[in-house]
Amino acid sequence: MHDSPARRAVTSATLSLVVCAACVVAFLPPTLDATLTSLPQTVLLSVALATSLVLHWAFIGLAAHRMQRSVPFWVGFSVLLFPIGSIVTL
């Protein structure tokens, strides 16, 4: 199977978006009480959420660069219309 550099960047962007979504789920009402009772868990999930979001945008930019598209446009589109813009960008 041919694995181009652009495809690897898109796969990484997708994986980081999934990690971001998993972290967001921890802060939704059904699991919020369990998350907030432990300070280390809250901090870890918050750091993971922020890191995965920044990595997602970085991988979107990397994929756009490797596909020879406008990096500022695609990253800006992904940031301004998050999460729908990120999904469309992928």
Secondary structure, 3 states (H helix, E strand, C coil): CCCCHHHHHHHHHHHHHHHHHHHHHCCCHHHHHHHHCCHHHHHHHHHHHHHHHHHHHHHHHHHHHHCCCCHHHHHHHHHHCCCHHHHHHC
